[in-house]
Amino acid sequence: MIASIAFYLFATLTIAPALAVIFARNPVHSVLWLIVAFFNSAGLMLLLGAEFIAMLVVIVYVGAVAVLFLFVVMMLDIDFASLRSGFTRNLPFGIIIALVLLAEIIIAVSAWQAGPALSGHNVAATTQPNIVALGQLLYSRYLFPFEIAGLILLVAMVGAIVLTHRRRHDTRPQKVWKQVARRPDEAVKVLDPGVGEGMKL
């Protein structure tokens, strides 16, 4: 009973913000509603026993992707009038895509019990959490591809830093060795003389 109530609660709080993402007039509000939808979809994943996917949704999508969207939307100067003017022009194409997605959802819901019949055998029930099973499989059978993927990401990160960290000639960078090697008699002193005293040279 409690599981059913929690499911309908999370499902409602996922669908309603998803609709608010589409119909919100302000893109910043759309991103905030998207974050709410992500959190509630993570709750649905917890109800299904997929706690690893729920953690990924919160960390990756909420903590990185949605925050990146929010900063990009806030930094860009978006013309809201031009965005709303193209709504009626792209409405038929959007309706076609929505109908295709609705048909796929209806087919998936009506055939969700056909998995064991199509595969020829039932899926055996597991006794350990999926995070433990995924970790054992990832660090045993797929350890070499996992290490290669980490190495590729490290090379991509270093390459991005090298490409963006170029030396500019229109700025005056700080030279610490000159600051350390200077003598006190060559330094410029900042004085605060009183009223009427003047500057001492």
N, C-alpha and C positions, 0 to 999 in steps of 0.2 A: 504493500500500500504506500509506504513512504517512498519507495523507489519510483513508483508511478507518478506520485505527486512531484518528486524532484525532477523527473524526466520532463513532464509537461511544463514545469516552471522554467527549467533551463531552455527548453525548446521555444517557449513563448518569448523569453528574454533574449533568444538568439534571432528569431524571425523579426521581431518588432524593431530592434536596432538596425537589422539589415535593410528593412524598408525605410527606416529613417536615413540611412546612408544614401539611398537613392533620391529621396524626396527632400532632403535638407537643402536650403538655399545657400548656406554658407559652407564652403569646402572644409573649413576647420571643424565645423560641427559634424560634417560627414566622417572625418577621420576619428573624432572622439566617439561617435556612435559605432564606428568599426572596431575600436578597441573594446567597447562593451560587448559587441557580438563575439569577438575573439575569446574574451573571458568566459562567456557563457557556453561557447562551443567546447572550451577546455573542461568545463563542468560536465558536459555530455560525454566527453571522452573518459572522464573519471567514472561515470556511471557504467560505461561499457567495459571497465576494467583495463583500459589502455592508458595507464598513468604516464607512460613515457611520451605518448603523443600529446597528452594534456600539458606536460611540462614543456615540450617543444613549442606548442602553440603559444604558451605564455612567454617563454624566453625569447624565441625567435621572432614570432609575429608581433606580439605586443611590445616586447622590449627592444626590438630592432626595426622591423619593417614599418609598423604603424607610427613609431616615433619619427622615423626618417620621413615618412609621408607628411607628418604633421609639420616638421621643420621646413620641408620643401614648399608646402602649401603656404606657410606663413611668410617665407622669404620671397616668394614670387608675387609679382604684381598682376593678379588675375583680373581680367575684364569679365565681370559677371554678366553684363548685358550680352556680350558676344556668346557666352556659354549658353544662356537661355534662348538665344535666337536660333541656335541649331538644334533645339530639342524637337520641334515639330518636323524638321526636315529628316532627322534620323529616327523618328518614331516608328515607321513601318519596319525598318530593319531591326530595331530593338524588340518589337513585338514578335517577329519571327524567331529571334534567338530565345526569347522567353518561352515561346511555345515549344521549341525543341528541347530546352532544358526541362520544362514541365513534363514532356512526354518521357524523357529519360528517367526522371524521378519516379513517375508512375510505374514504369516498367521495372525499375529497381526495387520499388516497394512491393510490387505484386510478385516478384520472383526471388525475394531474398531467401526463401527456404529451399530454393532449387540448387543450392551449392553442393550439398552432399550427393544429390541425385546426378548432377552433371559430372562430378569427379569420380563417382563410382564407389566411394567409401566415405564413411563418416569421419569427421575430425575428432581425434582423441582428446579428451579433457586433460589439461595440464595441471600439475600440482605446484608449480613455482611461478612467481610473478614474471610478467613478460620482460621487465627490465633485466632480471637475472638471466633469462634465456637469451635475450638479445646481447647482453654483455659477454656471456660465455661463447656465443657464436661469433661475435665480432672480434674478440681477442684470441680466438683459437683458429677457426677455419678461415676467416677473412682478415687475419692480422696483416698480411703483406699488402693487400689492396688498401686497407685502412691507413697504414703507414705511408703508402705512396700518395694517397689523397691528402694527408696532412703535409707532406713535403711539397706537393703542388700548391697548396694554399699558402705555405710559407714563402715559396718563390714568388707567387703572385703578390703577396703583401710587400715583400722587399722590393719588387719591381715597381709597384705603385708608389712607394716611398721615394725611390730613386728618381722616377719620372717627375714627381711633383716637387722634389727638393732640389731645385736648380738655383744656381748663384745669380743673384740680381746685381746689376751695376748701377742702378739708380737709387740705391740706399746706402747708408753708412752703417755697416755692422759693428758690433762691439768687438774691440781688440783688447783682450785681457792682458796680453803680454806687454802692451804699451802702457796700460794703466798701472801695472805692477812696477815697471821699470822707470816710471817718471820720478823726478826729484821734487821735493817740497817747494823749492824756490821757483819752479816753473809752473806751479799750480795756480789756478785762478781762485781767489778767495771771494766768497760771497759775504759782503758786509751789510749790516743794517744800521746805518748811522741815524742818530737822532735828528730831530727837526732843527734846522739851522746849522748843523755841524759841517755838512758837506762831506765829500769823499776824500779820504787820505790816500795819496799816491805814493 
